[in-house]
Amino acid sequence: MPRPKAITPSVEKSISLPLDLCAKVDLLLLDPLEAKIPHGAWSRLLQSLLREWLQEHQDRGRNQGEL
């Protein structure tokens, strides 16, 4: 059965990260049983961090009367 379409479409972004930072994150995302990083783990991490960052900025704007 095919996967249902996402409600919110995705876009691809290309970013550059320092090698040491990338290696540390890879180690934390690594699934030891499969000896690989699960598909979509990086995307889920970045989505979570970006949503949190946006919420902080929105809250800060409300507190300053900007939003």
N, C-alpha and C positions, 0 to 999 in steps of 0.2 A: 504494500500500500504506500503510495507516495506521501511525502511529508507535506502537511498543509502550508500554504503560503503565509509568510510573516505579515502581521498586521501593519507593521512599520517597515518599509523597505530599508535595506542596508546599502551603504556605499563603502567602497574600498578607499583606504587612506594609506599612504606609504610614509613611514616615519623612520628616523634613524635614532638609535639608542646606543649609548656607550656599551661596549662589549661586556665589561664587568657587571653592569646593571642587568643586562639581558641574561647573562649566565646565572646570576643570583635568582632572578625571577624564574628562569627555566627550572632550576633545581627545586624551587618551592612548588611549581606546577606539575612536576614530574610524577606520574603514577608509577610507583615502584613495582606493582604487580605486572604491568604491561611494559615497563621500561621505556615509556614514551610520554610525551605531553598529550593529554586528551584533546581531541579535535574541538576547537572553539574556546579552549581555556584562556588563551590570551585575550580574545575578544570579550569574553565574559568579565575578566578582570578589568580591562580598560573601560568597559561600559559602566561597571560598578563605580570605579574611581571617578569617572567623568560625571556621572549622575550626582555623586556626593559633592564634587567640586562645584557643579552648577547650583545645587541646592544651597550650599554655603554662600555663594555669591548672591543668590536671590534673597536669602535671609538677611544678608548684610545690607543689600539695597533697600529692603523694607525697613530695616532699623534706621537707615539714614534718610528715608522718605524719597528714595530715587525711583523705586519700582511701583 
